[in-house]
């Protein structure tokens, strides 16, 4: 972070951000130079970041970039999503080769359970995006899409207004027990849970 701070001071970069960082890892570099944004997975499908990561960002005044706000497409298409993957879709590759390792939530036994979330009121992608957007002005959801019509639908989510009662109702459905399976399996992809930075005193020069 010290080196990145020099680059900011030299005008070579403008901002510094982190992705999937733990709370302590966010605090350490932020003490050296302000972190502008932290990218994390946040949706009705993935809410574990609300416990520690989101409060830390807000305490420090750091913006939040929420990726996969549609639960990797599940909250827009529901349980039939798996049947619609094209042959070159990242999720289809996972389905055919390493689904159990990489995306456990799409395993057949977990999908059967998780479809309840979709069928119990969280169907429209606009609703799911609106929920993330309503988390605050410091949150920017970044849904992925490959089709213009889906992009248009996503943009319309900005006009969806949710009352506190509606937010509470959605959150009562999307509890921690509502979704089965981890975000990733094994060491397939690191998340903030695997990102604790070791103490500087433990570092050794190569």
MOGI-V530449 format. One record per pair of residues at least 12 apart in sequence whose C-alpha atoms are under 10 Angstrom apart, sorted by the first residue. I is the first residue (numbers start at 1). J is the second residue. D is the distance in Angstrom with one decimal. If there is no record, write none. Layout:
# MOGI-V530449
i->[I/I]
j->[J/J]
d->[D/D]
This chain:
# MOGI-V530449
i->[1/1/1/1/1/1/1/1/1/2/2/2/4/4/4/4/5/5/5/5/6/8/14/15/15/15/15/15/16/16/16/16/16/16/16/16/17/17/17/17/17/17/17/17/17/17/17/18/18/18/18/18/18/18/18/19/19/19/19/19/19/19/19/19/19/19/20/20/20/20/20/20/20/20/20/20/20/20/21/21/21/21/21/21/21/21/21/21/21/21/22/22/22/22/22/22/22/22/22/22/22/23/23/23/23/23/23/23/23/23/23/23/24/24/24/24/24/24/25/25/25/25/25/26/26/26/26/26/26/26/26/26/26/27/27/27/28/28/30/30/31/34/34/34/35/35/35/35/35/36/36/36/36/36/36/37/37/37/37/37/37/37/37/37/38/38/38/38/38/38/38/38/38/39/39/39/39/39/39/39/39/39/40/40/40/40/40/40/40/40/40/40/40/41/41/41/41/41/41/41/41/41/41/41/41/41/41/42/42/42/42/42/42/42/42/42/42/42/42/43/43/43/43/43/43/43/43/43/43/43/43/43/43/43/43/44/44/44/44/44/44/44/44/44/44/44/44/44/44/44/44/44/44/44/45/45/45/45/45/45/45/45/45/45/45/45/45/45/45/45/45/45/45/45/46/46/46/46/46/46/46/46/46/46/47/47/47/47/48/48/49/49/53/54/57/58/61/62/62/63/63/63/63/63/64/64/64/64/64/64/65/65/65/65/65/66/66/66/66/66/66/66/67/67/67/67/67/68/68/68/68/68/69/69/69/69/69/69/69/69/69/69/69/69/70/70/70/70/70/70/70/70/70/70/70/70/71/71/71/71/71/71/72/72/72/72/72/73/73/73/73/73/74/74/74/74/74/74/74/74/74/74/75/75/75/75/75/75/75/75/75/75/75/75/76/76/76/76/76/76/76/76/76/76/76/77/77/77/77/78/78/78/78/78/78/78/78/78/78/78/79/79/79/79/79/79/79/79/79/79/79/80/80/81/82/82/82/82/82/91/91/94/95/98/98/99/99/100/100/100/100/101/101/101/101/101/101/101/102/102/102/102/102/102/102/102/103/103/103/103/103/103/103/103/104/104/104/104/104/104/104/105/105/105/105/105/105/105/106/106/106/106/107/107/109/109/110/110/110/110/111/111/111/112/113/113/113/113/114/114/114/114/114/115/115/116/116/116/117/117/117/117/117/117/118/118/120/120/120/121/121/121/122/122/122/124/124/125/125/125/125/125/126/126/126/126/126/126/126/126/127/127/127/127/127/127/127/128/128/128/129/129/129/129/129/129/129/129/129/130/130/130/130/130/130/130/130/130/130/131/131/131/131/131/131/131/131/132/133/133/133/133/133/134/134/134/134/134/134/134/135/142/143]
j->[16/28/29/30/31/32/33/34/35/29/32/33/16/29/32/33/29/32/33/34/33/33/36/33/34/35/36/37/29/30/33/34/35/36/37/38/30/34/35/36/37/38/39/62/63/64/65/35/36/37/38/39/40/64/65/37/38/39/40/41/64/65/190/191/192/195/38/39/40/41/49/53/190/191/192/193/194/195/38/39/40/53/190/191/192/193/194/195/196/197/49/52/53/56/191/192/193/194/195/196/197/49/52/53/54/55/56/57/192/193/195/196/52/53/56/195/196/197/192/195/196/197/198/38/53/56/57/60/62/192/195/196/197/56/57/60/197/199/60/62/60/60/61/62/57/60/61/62/63/57/60/61/62/63/64/57/61/62/63/64/65/138/139/140/53/54/57/62/63/64/65/66/139/63/64/65/66/67/139/140/141/142/53/54/64/65/66/67/68/69/141/191/192/64/65/66/67/68/69/70/71/72/141/142/183/191/192/54/64/65/66/67/68/69/70/71/132/139/141/66/67/68/69/70/71/72/75/128/129/130/131/132/133/141/174/69/70/71/75/117/122/127/128/129/131/132/170/171/173/174/175/176/178/179/68/69/70/71/72/74/75/105/114/117/118/122/128/174/175/176/178/179/180/183/68/69/70/71/174/175/176/179/182/183/171/174/175/176/175/176/192/193/192/139/138/138/138/138/139/136/137/138/139/140/136/137/138/139/140/141/138/139/140/141/142/132/133/139/140/141/142/143/140/141/142/143/144/129/141/142/143/144/125/128/129/130/131/132/133/140/141/142/143/144/124/125/126/127/128/129/132/141/142/143/144/154/105/125/128/129/143/183/91/103/106/143/144/91/125/143/144/145/105/106/111/114/115/117/118/122/123/125/115/117/118/119/122/123/124/125/126/127/128/129/118/122/123/124/125/126/127/128/129/150/154/118/123/124/125/111/114/115/116/117/118/119/122/123/124/125/106/108/111/112/113/114/115/116/117/118/119/111/115/106/95/106/107/108/111/103/106/106/107/185/188/184/185/181/184/185/186/182/184/185/186/187/188/189/182/183/184/185/186/187/188/189/181/182/183/184/185/186/188/189/180/181/182/183/184/185/186/179/180/181/182/183/184/185/180/181/182/183/180/181/180/181/179/180/181/182/179/180/181/180/178/179/180/181/177/178/179/180/181/178/179/173/178/179/170/173/174/175/178/179/173/174/170/173/174/169/170/173/170/173/174/153/157/143/150/153/154/157/153/154/155/156/157/158/159/160/154/157/158/160/161/162/170/154/157/170/141/142/143/154/155/156/157/158/160/154/155/156/157/158/159/160/161/162/167/157/160/161/162/166/167/170/171/167/157/158/160/161/162/158/160/161/162/163/164/167/167/154/155]
d->[8.7/9.0/5.7/8.4/9.4/6.7/6.9/9.6/9.6/8.1/6.6/7.5/7.4/9.9/9.8/8.4/9.8/7.8/6.1/8.8/9.7/9.4/9.6/9.8/8.5/7.4/6.1/8.5/9.8/9.6/8.4/7.6/5.5/5.8/7.3/9.2/9.8/9.0/5.5/5.5/4.8/5.6/7.7/9.1/9.2/9.7/9.8/7.5/8.5/6.6/4.8/6.2/8.9/9.9/9.8/8.5/5.5/4.5/6.1/9.3/9.8/8.9/10.0/8.4/7.9/9.6/7.3/6.2/5.3/7.9/9.7/9.2/7.6/5.0/4.3/8.0/8.7/7.3/7.5/8.3/8.0/8.1/9.5/7.1/4.4/7.7/8.3/5.7/7.6/9.0/9.4/8.4/6.7/9.4/8.3/4.5/6.2/7.8/5.8/6.0/8.5/9.8/6.6/5.4/8.7/8.9/6.2/8.1/8.1/9.4/9.3/8.4/9.9/9.2/8.9/9.2/7.0/7.8/8.8/7.2/5.9/5.8/9.1/8.3/8.6/8.0/7.9/9.2/9.5/9.8/9.9/9.5/9.5/8.0/8.9/8.2/8.8/10.0/8.1/9.2/9.7/8.7/9.0/8.1/9.2/8.7/8.7/6.3/8.4/9.6/9.8/8.2/5.4/6.0/8.7/8.3/9.0/5.3/4.4/5.5/6.7/9.1/9.4/9.8/9.2/9.2/7.6/7.0/6.3/5.2/6.0/8.5/9.8/8.6/6.0/4.5/5.9/6.9/9.8/9.4/9.6/9.7/8.8/9.2/7.3/6.3/5.3/6.0/8.6/9.8/9.7/8.4/8.1/9.8/8.3/5.4/4.9/5.8/7.0/9.8/8.7/9.9/9.3/9.8/9.1/9.0/9.7/9.6/9.5/8.7/5.3/6.4/6.8/5.7/8.8/8.3/7.3/9.8/8.3/7.7/8.3/7.0/4.6/6.4/6.4/9.7/9.1/7.1/7.8/10.0/7.8/6.1/9.8/8.9/9.2/7.6/7.9/7.5/8.2/9.0/8.4/9.9/6.7/9.0/7.6/7.8/7.9/7.3/8.7/5.6/8.3/9.6/9.6/9.3/9.1/8.0/7.7/5.4/9.1/8.5/7.8/9.7/9.1/8.5/9.8/10.0/9.1/6.8/8.8/8.8/8.4/6.7/9.7/9.2/8.9/8.5/9.6/7.3/8.7/9.4/8.3/8.3/9.3/7.7/9.5/8.3/8.1/7.3/9.7/7.7/8.8/9.8/8.5/9.7/9.3/8.1/8.5/7.6/9.6/9.9/8.7/4.9/6.3/8.0/9.4/9.3/5.9/4.7/6.2/8.3/8.4/5.9/4.8/5.9/7.0/7.8/9.2/6.8/5.9/4.5/6.0/8.4/8.6/6.0/5.1/6.4/8.2/9.7/7.9/6.9/5.7/7.1/9.0/7.1/6.1/9.4/9.0/6.7/9.2/9.7/6.1/6.8/5.8/8.8/9.6/6.5/9.0/9.5/6.2/6.6/9.2/9.3/9.2/6.6/8.5/9.9/9.7/9.6/8.8/10.0/9.2/9.5/8.5/9.8/10.0/8.5/8.2/9.8/8.3/8.9/8.6/9.1/9.8/9.1/9.6/9.1/8.5/9.6/7.7/9.9/8.9/8.8/9.3/8.5/6.3/9.8/6.6/5.9/6.9/5.7/9.2/8.9/6.6/9.1/8.5/8.5/6.2/5.6/4.2/7.9/9.0/7.9/9.5/9.6/9.9/8.4/7.4/8.0/7.8/9.4/9.0/6.4/9.2/8.7/5.6/7.7/9.1/6.9/9.2/9.7/8.8/9.8/6.6/7.6/9.6/7.8/5.3/8.9/9.7/7.5/9.0/9.6/9.0/9.5/8.1/7.6/9.7/9.6/9.2/8.1/8.9/9.3/8.1/9.4/9.5/9.4/8.7/9.6/8.9/7.0/9.5/9.8/7.0/4.5/6.3/8.4/6.8/9.8/9.1/8.0/5.0/4.8/7.5/8.4/5.5/7.5/8.1/7.5/6.2/5.1/6.3/9.9/8.8/9.8/8.2/5.1/5.9/6.7/6.3/6.1/9.7/7.7/6.1/4.6/6.4/6.7/8.2/9.3/9.3/8.1/9.9/9.7/9.5/8.2/8.8/9.4/7.9/5.4/6.3/9.9/8.9/7.9/8.9/9.4/8.1/7.3/6.9/9.8/9.8/6.8/5.3/6.3/9.0/9.5/8.8/9.3/7.9/8.9/9.7/6.8/6.8/9.5/6.6/7.5/9.7/9.7/9.3/7.5/9.7/9.3/7.7/8.2/7.3/8.5/8.8/9.7/9.6/9.8/9.2/7.9/7.2/7.9/6.9/6.0/8.3/7.0/4.4/8.1/9.1/7.3/9.6/6.8/9.7/7.2/9.1/8.6/9.4/9.8/8.5/9.0/7.2/9.1/8.1/7.3/9.3/9.6/6.2/8.1/9.0/9.2/10.0/9.3/5.5/6.5/8.2/6.1/7.3/7.5/9.6/9.2/9.1/9.0/7.5/9.3/6.9/8.2/9.1/10.0/8.6/7.6/9.5/9.8/10.0/9.3/9.5/8.2/7.5/9.5/9.7/8.5/9.5/9.8/10.0]
